[in-house]
Amino acid sequence: MRGVSINGFQETRKSRSSVQSVKALIGINQRNNRMKNQIPTFVKWAGGKKQLIEQFKPFFPEKIERYLEPFVGGGAVLFYVLKNYKPKKVFIFDINEELINTYEVIKNDVENLIIELKKLKQLHNKEHYYKIRAEDPKLLSSLTRASRFIYLNKTCFNGLYRVNSKGGFNVPMGSYKNPSILNEDDLKEISKLLKKVKIIKGDFSECLKYVKKEDFIYFDPPYYPLKKGQSFTTYTKGNFLDKEQKQLKEVFSKLDKKGCKVMLSNSDTKFIKNLYKDYKISFVQATRMINCDGKGRGKINEIVVTNY
């Protein structure tokens, strides 16, 4: 009886050990999945797509070997693709010179960028904000320019990026008690993710120089206004209205003819839906996070256009 008892005890221990091993593996897989879904950020961005990633997943191709993203903005989709698909070639584009410079500095000099941001965090107050805002970025080093860009983005009103007709940043300071000016872990992770990414200053048409058949391209342009004359931010000193939206559609069509997989986000408006009527149009729901008068915060339909 004692032998049976011992064997039974051993079997029970083996069974418990197996259960514990399975639970441990499940825990590791869950942590890995959370890490994959955790998207690092370095700026607040009007219309940023971090909140929409879960809704975007069904639209992404099963496999991405080469990825191109004009209008890269805050990079939420970029970082998700880099972490989950690990494409062999990645090209990002933006016409915003300040943003592109910041990507380059994060990629190549993140440690010194963190040091500069820590200094700005210590010095932050109203007087210092407007002093930094008044600086001409073109007269600054790439490093100082990048730290200035992030600092102003994290401390300005609602994280808006708006420039005047001369290209000068003109957003007032936000009323934050303790603004989150930097997240070291996120910046370091982004730096690693960007190591093999080609960063290009240029408009959306630049991507035509780099594409190949089967490439995946995602467009997230300035959205067409829901109402005539409605606009709360000027992304660059130029506008992006009917003419520019039509030019973008022409690039979309050229990429389609080249055999690329193309995805585009925009506002749920008659003009945009008519523009892309020959392609598949789907809908997602976004929460409007940035608005100059604080109104209109809530769920709103946006469209996703695909050619596949």
N, C-alpha and C positions, 0 to 999 in steps of 0.2 A: 504493500500500500504506500509505503514511504516513497518507493521508486516512482510510482504513478503520480504521486503528489508532486515530487520534484519535477518530473517531466511536464506535468500540467503547468507548474509554476514557470518553467522555462518557456513553454509555448505561449503562456500569457505575456511573459516579458517580450518575447519576439513580436507578438501581435501588437503590444503597446508601442514597441520601438518602430514597427512599420507604420503605424498610425501617426506617430510623432514625425517620422521622416516625410510622410506625405504632406502633413500640415506645414512642415518647414519648407517643402518645395512650393506649396501653394502660396505661402507667405512671401517667398523670394520672387515668384512670378508676379504676384500682386504688386510688390514694391517696384519691380522692373517695369511693369505696365504703367504705374503711377509716374515713374521717372520719365518714361517715354512721352507721356501725355502732359507732363509739366513743361510749359514753354517759357524759357527765360525771356526777360524783357529788359530794355535799357532806357526806353522812353515811353511816355504816354503818347498815344497817337489817335487823332480823330478818325473814326471809322476803322480802328484796329480790328483785326479778325480773330484775336485770341478767343473771344467769347463764342465764335462760330465754328471753331475747329470740329467739334463733335458733329455738327450738322453738315460740315464739309466732307467728312470722311467717306460717305457713299459716292461722292463725285470724283475722288482721287483715283487715278489709274492703279491697278494692282501692282504694277512695277514701274519704277521711275529710274531710268539710267542717266538721263540728262534733264536738268531742270533750269528753267529761265523765269525770272520774275522782274519785269518792269514795274514801276511804281512800288518798290519794295517796302517803303514806309518803315513801320516799326518791326517788320520781319516775322510776325507770328506764324504765317504759313511757311515761310522759308525755314524757320527753326524746327517746325514740326516735320517738314519733309526731310531735312538733314538728319534728324534724330531717328526717324522711323523708316525711311527708305534708303538712306545712305547712297545717294546718287553719285556716279563717278565724275560727272561734270556739272558744275553749277555756275550760273551767271546771274548777277543781280544788277539792276539799273535804276537810276532815279535822276531826275533833273535837278533835284535839290542839292546844291553843292555842299551845304553845311551837313546834311545827312550823310552823303557819300563820304565826306572827309571823316566823319565820326565812325562809320563802319571800318574805314581803313585803319584808324588809330586803335580801335578795339581789337582788330585783327593782329596788328603788328606791335602795339605798345601799350597793352592793357595795364601792366603794373604801374607805369608812370601816370596813366590816366586815372587810376584809382587814387594815387597820391594827390593829384591835382583836385579831384572831386572832394576828397576829405578836407582839403584846405578851404574850398568854397563852402562846404557845409558848415565849418566852424565860423566863417565870416558872414554867414547869411543874415541879412536884415534888409529892411526896405531900402536904405541908402545904398547898400552894396549891390542889391539887385539892379537898381537903375543905373548904377555906375557900370556894371558888367553889360547891361543891355545896350548902353550908349557906345560901347566899343565897336570899332569897325573890324569885323572878323577877318577881312582880307589883309589886315596889317598884323595879324597874329600868327604864331607858329601853328602847325597842324595840331599839335597836342593841346595847346591853350584854346584853340578854336573848338576842338571836340569837347573839352571839359565845359566850356562856355555854353555850347549847344545843349548838352545834357542838363546842366545846372538851370538854365533858363526854362527848359521844357518841364523840369520837375517842380519848379517854384512859380511859374507863371499861372495866370488865371485859367483853370480847367484844362491845363495841358495843351492849350491851343498852339498851333504853329501858324502864324499869320504875319505877312510882310506887307509893307506899303509899296507905293508905285516905284520907289527907289530901291526896293529889295531889302529894306531895313526891318528887322524884327520889332513889332510894335505892340505886343500883348502886355497888359499891366500885370503887376505881381498878384499872385493868388493869396488868399487869406488862410494859409496853412500854419498850424501851430508848430508842427514838426515834420516838414516835408521829407519824403524819402528820396534823397538826392542820389544815393547809389546803393546798389546791391552787389557786393564784391563777388559773391558766388555766381550770380547771373552773368556778370561781365566776363568772368573767367571762363564760364561755360561757352558763352557766345564767341569769345576769342578762339577757343578750340574748334568750335563748329565752323568758323569762317576760314580756317587755315587753307582749304583748297578751293575757296570760293573766289571767282573773278568778280571784282567790284568795278562797275563802270558808270561814269557820269554821262548821262544822255537820256533822251526822251524814249518813249515806248517803241519808236520805229527802229532804234538801234539794235533791237533783238534780232531783226531780220538778217543782220550780218553774221550771226552766230548759230542760227538754228540748223538742225538736221531733221530728217524724217524720223518720226516716232518720239521726238522731244516733247516734254510736257511744259506748257507755258501757262502761267497764271497771271491775269491782269486784275489789278484792284485800283482803277483810276479814281480821280476825284468824281464823286457821284453827280449825276445830272440832278439839278434842283427839283424838288417835289412841286414847288410852285414858282412861277415866273418871278425873277428878281430875288428869290430867296437864296441867301448864301451867308454863312456865318464865319467863313474863314477863306483866306486867299493863300493857297498853298505855295504859290510862287507869285512873282509880280505880274505874270500873265494869267489869263482866264482859261477855263476848260469847259467850254459850253458846246453849242450845237456843232460848230465847225470842227472842233477838236474831237468830239465824240464820233463824228462821221469818219474822221481820219483814222481813229483807233479801230473802227469797224473794218475799214479797208485793210489794216494790218492784220486783224483777226482773220479776215477772208484769205489773205495771202498765206498765212500760216496754215490754214485749213487745206489749201491747195498743195502745200508742201508736204502734207501727210503728218502734220504735228497734231498732238492732242492739246486743245486749247480750252481754258476755263476762264470765265470773266465774271466779276461781281459788279452790280450797279443798283441804282434805285429802281423801285417798282413804279415806273412811269410809262405812259403811253408812247412817248418818244423813243425810249430805249427798247421797249418790247417790239415796236414796229421796226426799229433799226436791225434787230437780230431775229426777225420773224422766220428766217430760213434755218435757224438753229434750234436746238433743244433749250427751252427755258423752264427752269425750276424755281422754287421759292424757298427762302429760309426766313426765320424771324430773328431780328436783332434788337437789342436794347440800345436806344440812343443814349450814349454816355456823355457826349459833349455838345452843349448848346449855349450860345452866348447869353440868352436870357433865362436859362434854367428851366424852360418849359419844354414840352414835347418829350420828356423822359418816359420811356415805356417801350412796349413791343411795336415793332414796325416791320413790314414786309420788305425784303430785298430780293433781287433776282440773281440767279446763277445761270449763266449761259455756257453751254458746252457744245462741242462739235462731234461728240462721241457718245 
